[in-house]
């Protein structure tokens, strides 16, 4: 599967293109909210910091990670 990101500046033309693409059986269109992606990323970062603070980490190639001011 290949994914492409197309930024279209004209909303009317974008709708026309999407309507055309929906007619093709080999294309699946998913609308992704930028806000949703950002919230998921923030959640993952918060969870990672929580694990680090609680020392729920393991060594990685004999290296140790220390957080300061976290």
C-alpha positions, 0 to 999 in steps of 0.5 A: 500500500502506498500513501500520499499526502496532497495539499489542495488550496482550493476547497471546491476543487478539493471536493471535486477531486475527492468525489472523483477518487471515491469512484475508484475501487482501488483507492481508500480515502481516510480523513485524518484530523490534525487535532486528533493526531496532535492529541495522540502524539501528546498522549504518547509523549506524556506516557513516555515521560511518566514511564521514565519518571517512574523508572519503568525503563530498561537499558538499551545497548548498555546505555543509561538514560537520565532525565533532569528537570523532568 
